[in-house]
Amino acid sequence: MDDETPGRSIRPHKKTKTGCKTCRRRRIKCDESTPLCMNCEKRDIECVWGDERDELERPPRMKRLTTPPADSSSYKRAKSKHSQPSQTDSRPRTPPMEMSSPLSTSISSFPSMSAAANQPLDLGTLEMMHHYSTVLAYTFNDYDAPVSEFWKSGVPSLAFSTDAHFLLHAMLAVSALHLSYAHSDGALSTRYGFAARTQLDKAKAGLLPILYDADSRPSEPDNMGITFITHFLIALYHFASSKNPLEPEWVRFLRTHVNMPMMEKFWMQYYNGAIGPFIRVLTASHEVINKGLQADVDERSDYQLPAYLQNIHLASCAPDPEEVMDPEIARVYAEAAGTLRRSWKASLHPGFEYQAALVWFVLIPDEFITLLSLKRPRALIIASHWCAIMLNMSTLRPMPWWMPNIWRTEIDRLRGLVGAQWEAWIPDYQGAPLELSRAYDVAGWTNNAYGQAVYEPTSALTSTGSSLLPR
């Protein structure tokens, strides 16, 4: 047969069966980006992906990325311990790492977790994972090599080895958010932002069944610290993207597994376990903060925690004395104000930014969140001084990428909520408190073994007014 064919010549090209339906119908090459490929985005047309896409074989390059060599010793060990994929399933599987985990079986039992394992990786996911390991893992804080290595490889290994897909989604969410900030191009930034929100929703959806039992009561965290690390990543995402970091529902979500009772119970297991490198750094920072708490004044800070704030719970020292006639409410305000001292001391040390931002949320009583959601003036004032600490910290040195610059706006918002009689208690823009003419007593304060400020109600608070807290 003659090779010469009359008419238009067809340019040779490699066919693909894994592109979107739109590109396959138009018979053009698809870059396989999801949820919108570049061809469809460029032409502003609908990008359709069929259900049969999950059943197609993954391209050879994906196999080389995810399947280890057959003679790999780690693969052989995993092969002997784990069942092999069925012959009808052509997708390559990543063998679990050899890591003892009491959590692995419980996490895999959740349908939402197991379903994620059946979804093929796309180029966008690989890009986010690559960015996490090569860039993002080094931006959390200025730590030594072992801690950077923990974020770079230890956290991904923990997610893969225990099937903790909610942790993997949290990593991808923060990575995509960082990419959206790194690109000034509007289209790219929007695309990464959409991916970040999608991954965050998946992380929360996977985490919720673990946070609560069948009766919707908070469950205990795992003893490996997987939910702890996931909460940490979600907290950074919240700080970087939220315009209201004091939103009560978010604070409740954070404190489900990251609160003082849980930390007291599981801290040593975390210290000696898989997340030990990170926990040991936290422990060292807490020791530095505890030493700093011995001094009430620090010359490095323009903002000095005002003495009157430690008396906001006393009926004789502030407006609306009836509210704090209940000793329980007085105790809640006293402890919430007292724990601000840890955030303030942490804010003075470079590298302690997330301790300064998050430690207060971990230590405050649960009842304080209720008072904050009710917009009680005392709760709003205490929150405004936490904002002042964040504002002052941002003036001392450059902040991490996830720390927002919204504190002046937030202080103004809180000032508008408290009313004129409380306005003098709100810090000004420089973070320095406005002067009050009255001097206050600070009796009744003690520190527990963890450096948490605790107030014991005195005999002056013996009457029981009507409580605002649920019984």
C-alpha positions in Angstrom: 0.0 0.0 0.0 1.3 3.5 -0.8 2.2 5.5 2.3 1.3 8.7 0.6 -2.3 9.7 1.4 -3.9 12.6 -0.5 -5.4 15.5 1.5 -4.5 17.0 4.8 -1.7 15.1 6.8 -2.4 14.2 10.4 0.3 15.1 12.9 1.3 12.0 14.9 0.5 12.2 18.5 0.2 9.9 21.5 -3.4 9.0 22.5 -4.6 9.2 26.0 -7.6 7.6 27.7 -7.3 9.4 31.0 -8.3 12.9 30.0 -11.6 14.6 30.6 -14.6 13.7 28.5 -14.6 17.1 26.9 -11.1 16.9 25.5 -11.6 13.3 24.5 -14.7 14.2 22.5 -12.8 17.1 20.9 -9.9 14.7 20.3 -7.3 17.0 21.8 -4.7 16.2 24.5 -5.8 16.9 28.0 -3.4 17.9 30.8 -5.6 16.0 33.3 -5.8 18.8 35.8 -8.8 18.6 38.1 -11.4 19.8 38.6 -10.8 22.0 35.5 -8.2 21.1 32.9 -6.3 23.9 31.1 -8.0 23.4 27.7 -11.5 23.8 29.2 -10.4 26.7 31.4 -8.9 28.5 28.4 -12.0 28.1 26.3 -14.4 28.7 29.2 -16.3 25.5 28.6 -17.6 22.8 30.9 -14.9 20.2 31.9 -16.6 16.8 32.3 -15.1 13.9 34.0 -16.8 10.5 33.7 -17.1 7.9 36.5 -15.2 5.4 34.4 -12.1 7.5 34.9 -11.5 5.9 38.2 -11.4 2.5 36.5 -8.8 3.4 34.0 -5.2 2.5 34.5 -2.9 5.2 35.8 -0.3 6.5 33.4 3.2 4.8 33.6 4.8 7.9 35.2 2.4 7.7 38.1 3.3 4.1 38.6 7.0 4.9 38.9 6.2 7.6 41.5 4.1 5.4 43.7 5.3 1.8 43.2 8.7 0.8 44.7 11.1 -1.6 43.0 10.1 -5.2 43.3 13.4 -6.1 44.9 13.1 -3.4 47.6 13.6 -4.9 51.0 10.9 -2.6 52.6 8.5 -3.7 49.9 9.2 -7.4 50.5 8.6 -6.9 54.3 5.4 -5.0 53.6 4.3 -7.7 51.1 4.7 -10.4 53.7 2.6 -8.5 56.2 -0.2 -7.1 54.1 -2.7 -8.6 51.6 -2.0 -7.9 48.0 -4.4 -5.9 45.7 -6.9 -8.0 43.8 -6.0 -8.9 40.2 -8.9 -6.9 38.9 -7.5 -3.7 40.4 -4.7 -2.4 38.2 -4.0 0.7 40.4 -0.6 0.5 42.2 -0.6 0.5 45.9 1.8 2.2 48.3 3.0 -0.4 50.8 2.4 0.8 54.5 5.6 1.8 56.4 6.7 -0.4 59.2 5.5 1.5 62.1 3.6 0.2 65.1 0.3 2.0 65.3 -2.7 1.2 67.6 -4.6 3.8 65.6 -4.2 2.2 62.1 -7.0 -0.3 62.4 -9.5 2.2 64.0 -8.9 4.9 61.4 -9.2 2.4 58.5 -12.6 1.3 59.8 -14.2 4.7 59.0 -15.9 4.6 55.5 -14.8 8.2 54.8 -11.2 7.2 55.4 -11.2 4.0 53.3 -12.9 5.7 50.4 -10.1 8.1 50.0 -7.6 5.3 49.4 -9.6 4.3 46.2 -9.1 7.8 44.6 -6.3 8.1 42.1 -3.7 10.8 42.6 -3.8 13.7 40.2 -1.1 16.1 39.2 -2.5 18.8 41.4 -2.2 16.6 44.5 1.4 15.7 43.6 2.2 19.4 43.1 0.8 20.2 46.6 2.6 17.4 48.2 5.9 18.4 46.5 5.4 22.0 47.7 4.7 20.8 51.2 7.9 18.7 51.4 10.3 21.2 49.6 9.0 24.6 50.8 6.2 24.6 53.3 7.8 22.2 55.8 10.5 24.8 56.4 8.2 27.7 57.0 6.4 26.7 60.2 9.1 28.2 62.4 12.8 28.6 62.7 13.7 25.3 64.2 16.7 23.0 64.0 17.2 20.2 61.4 15.5 17.4 63.3 12.3 19.3 63.6 12.4 20.4 60.0 12.9 16.8 59.0 9.9 15.9 61.2 7.6 18.2 59.2 9.2 17.3 55.9 9.0 13.5 56.1 7.8 12.5 59.6 4.3 13.9 59.3 3.7 12.5 55.8 5.0 9.1 56.9 2.6 9.2 59.9 -0.3 9.9 57.6 0.5 7.2 55.1 1.5 4.5 57.6 -1.8 4.8 59.6 -4.2 5.6 56.8 -4.9 8.9 58.5 -6.2 10.6 55.4 -7.6 13.5 57.3 -4.0 14.4 58.2 -2.9 14.1 54.6 -5.8 16.4 53.5 -4.8 18.9 56.2 -1.2 19.0 54.9 -2.5 19.5 51.3 -4.9 22.2 52.5 -2.1 24.3 54.1 0.2 23.6 51.1 -2.4 24.8 48.6 -3.2 27.9 50.7 0.5 28.8 50.8 0.7 28.4 47.0 -2.3 30.7 46.6 -0.4 33.4 48.6 2.8 32.8 46.7 1.3 33.5 43.3 0.3 37.0 42.5 -1.5 35.8 39.3 -5.2 36.0 39.9 -6.1 32.8 38.1 -3.5 30.7 39.8 -4.2 32.2 43.2 -7.9 31.4 42.8 -7.2 27.9 41.6 -5.0 27.1 44.6 -7.4 28.8 46.9 -10.2 26.5 45.7 -8.0 23.5 46.1 -7.1 24.6 49.7 -10.8 24.9 50.7 -11.6 21.5 49.2 -8.8 19.8 51.0 -9.7 21.6 54.3 -13.3 20.3 54.0 -12.0 16.8 53.4 -9.7 17.0 56.5 -12.6 18.2 58.7 -15.0 15.6 57.3 -12.5 12.8 58.0 -11.6 14.2 61.5 -15.1 14.6 62.9 -16.0 10.9 63.2 -12.8 10.5 65.3 -13.4 13.6 67.5 -16.9 12.4 68.7 -18.3 9.1 69.7 -21.7 7.6 68.7 -23.4 9.8 71.4 -21.9 13.0 70.0 -19.6 13.3 73.0 -15.9 14.2 72.6 -13.7 11.2 72.4 -10.2 10.9 73.6 -7.3 11.5 71.1 -5.1 8.8 69.8 -1.9 8.2 71.7 0.3 8.9 68.7 -0.7 12.5 68.4 -2.1 12.3 64.8 -5.2 14.3 65.7 -3.0 16.8 67.6 -0.8 17.4 64.5 -3.9 17.7 62.3 -5.4 20.3 64.6 -2.2 22.2 64.5 -2.2 22.4 60.7 -5.9 23.3 60.6 -5.2 26.1 63.2 -2.4 27.5 61.0 -4.9 27.4 58.1 -7.5 29.2 60.1 -5.1 31.9 61.2 -3.9 32.5 57.6 -7.3 32.7 56.0 -9.9 33.8 58.6 -10.9 37.4 59.2 -12.2 36.4 62.6 -9.6 34.3 64.5 -11.7 34.5 67.7 -14.8 32.8 66.1 -16.2 30.7 69.0 -17.1 27.7 66.8 -13.6 27.4 65.5 -12.2 27.7 69.1 -14.4 24.8 70.1 -13.3 22.7 67.2 -9.6 23.3 68.1 -10.1 22.5 71.7 -11.9 19.1 71.1 -8.6 17.3 71.3 -6.2 20.2 72.1 -7.1 21.3 75.6 -5.4 21.3 79.0 -6.9 18.0 80.4 -6.0 16.1 77.2 -2.5 17.6 77.1 -1.9 16.6 80.7 -3.0 13.0 80.0 -1.2 12.4 76.7 1.8 14.8 76.7 4.4 12.2 77.8 3.1 9.7 75.2 3.4 12.3 72.5 6.9 13.2 73.9 8.2 9.7 73.5 6.2 8.8 70.3 6.2 9.6 66.6 5.6 13.3 67.1 8.3 13.5 69.8 10.7 15.9 67.8 7.9 18.5 67.7 6.7 18.0 71.3 10.3 18.2 72.7 10.6 21.6 71.1 7.3 22.7 72.6 8.4 21.4 76.0 11.6 23.5 75.8 9.7 26.6 74.8 7.3 26.1 77.7 10.3 26.0 80.1 11.5 29.3 78.7 8.1 30.9 79.0 7.8 29.6 82.6 11.0 31.4 83.6 9.8 34.5 81.9 6.6 34.5 83.9 8.6 35.3 87.1 8.9 38.8 85.8 5.8 41.0 85.3 7.6 43.6 83.2 9.8 43.0 80.1 11.8 45.8 78.5 11.6 44.2 75.1 7.9 44.8 74.8 6.0 48.1 74.4 2.9 46.2 75.6 2.9 45.4 79.3 0.1 43.2 80.5 -2.0 45.7 82.6 -2.5 44.9 86.3 -6.2 46.0 86.1 -6.9 43.2 83.6 -6.1 40.6 86.3 -8.9 42.1 88.4 -11.6 42.2 85.8 -13.3 39.4 87.6 -13.8 41.4 90.8 -17.2 43.0 91.4 -15.7 46.1 92.9 -13.3 46.9 90.1 -15.4 47.1 86.9 -18.9 47.9 85.6 -21.7 45.3 85.7 -20.7 43.9 89.1 -23.7 41.6 89.2 -22.3 39.4 86.5 -19.3 38.3 88.6 -21.2 37.8 91.8 -21.3 34.2 90.8 -18.0 32.7 92.0 -17.9 30.3 89.0 -18.1 33.1 86.4 -15.5 35.1 88.4 -13.2 32.1 88.2 -13.6 31.7 84.5 -12.8 35.4 83.8 -9.8 35.3 86.2 -8.3 32.2 84.5 -8.9 33.5 81.0 -7.2 36.8 81.9 -4.4 35.1 83.8 -3.4 32.7 80.9 -2.8 35.8 78.7 0.5 36.1 80.5 1.8 33.0 78.7 0.9 34.4 75.3 2.5 37.7 76.2 5.8 36.0 77.3 5.9 33.7 74.2 5.4 36.7 71.9 8.7 38.2 73.0 10.7 35.2 71.8 11.5 34.8 68.0 10.4 31.4 66.9 7.6 31.2 69.5 4.9 32.7 67.3 2.5 29.8 67.2 2.9 29.3 71.0 1.9 33.0 71.5 -1.0 32.6 69.1 -2.4 29.2 70.3 -1.4 28.6 73.9 -4.2 30.9 75.2 -6.9 28.9 73.3 -5.6 25.7 74.8 -5.6 27.0 78.4 -8.8 29.0 78.7 -11.7 27.3 80.4 -14.5 25.9 78.2 -17.0 28.2 79.9 -15.1 31.3 78.6 -15.9 30.3 75.0 -19.6 30.4 76.0 -19.2 33.9 77.5 -17.3 35.0 74.3 -20.0 33.7 72.1 -22.6 35.6 74.2 -20.5 38.8 73.6 -20.1 39.5 77.3 -18.0 42.7 77.7 -15.5 41.1 80.1 -14.9 38.2 77.6 -14.5 40.7 74.7 -12.0 42.8 76.7 -9.8 39.8 77.5 -9.9 38.8 73.9 -9.0 42.3 72.8 -5.8 42.1 74.9 -4.9 38.9 73.2 -5.2 40.8 70.0 -3.0 43.5 71.4 -0.3 40.9 72.2 -0.5 39.7 68.6 -0.3 43.3 67.3 2.7 44.1 69.5 4.5 40.9 68.4 4.0 41.8 64.7 5.8 45.2 65.4 8.8 43.5 67.0 9.9 41.3 64.0 8.7 39.8 60.7 5.9 37.4 61.2 5.4 33.9 59.6 3.3 33.7 56.5 0.3 32.3 58.3 0.1 35.2 60.9 -2.5 37.7 59.6 -2.2 41.5 59.9 -5.7 42.1 61.1 -5.3 43.0 64.8 -6.1 46.7 64.6 -9.3 45.9 62.8 -10.1 43.2 65.3 -9.5 45.5 68.3 -11.8 48.1 66.7 -14.5 45.5 66.2 -14.3 44.5 69.8 -14.3 48.1 70.9 -17.6 48.6 69.1 -19.2 45.7 70.9 -18.4 46.4 74.5 -20.1 49.8 74.8 -19.0 53.2 76.1 -18.7 52.2 79.8 -16.1 49.5 79.0 -14.1 51.4 76.3 -11.4 52.4 78.6 -10.5 48.7 79.2 -9.8 48.2 75.5 -6.1 48.6 74.5 -5.2 51.3 72.0 -3.6 50.8 68.5 -0.1 50.6 69.9 -1.0 47.7 72.1 -0.5 49.8 75.2 -3.5 49.8 77.6 -5.3 53.1 78.2 -4.6 54.3 81.8 -7.1 53.6 84.5 -7.1 55.7 87.6 -7.8 52.9 90.1 -5.1 50.6 91.5 -6.2 47.0 92.0 -5.3 44.1 94.3 -4.0 40.9 92.7 -4.5 38.5 95.6 -5.8 35.0 95.0 -3.5 34.0 92.1 -1.5 30.8 91.9 0.2 28.8 89.2 -0.3 25.1 88.7 2.5 22.7 87.7 2.1 23.7 84.0 2.4 27.4 84.7 -1.3 28.0 84.1 -2.6 30.9 86.1 -5.4 29.8 88.4 -7.6 32.1 90.6 -9.2 30.8 93.7 -12.4 32.8 94.6 -12.0 34.7 97.9 -14.5 35.0 100.7 -15.7 38.3 99.1 -17.3 36.2 96.3 -19.7 34.1 98.4 -23.1 35.2 97.0 -24.4 33.4 94.0 -25.9 35.6 91.4 -27.8 34.2 88.4 -25.3 32.4 86.2 -24.9 32.9 82.5 -23.3 29.5 82.0 -25.1 26.3 81.2 -25.4 23.9 84.1 
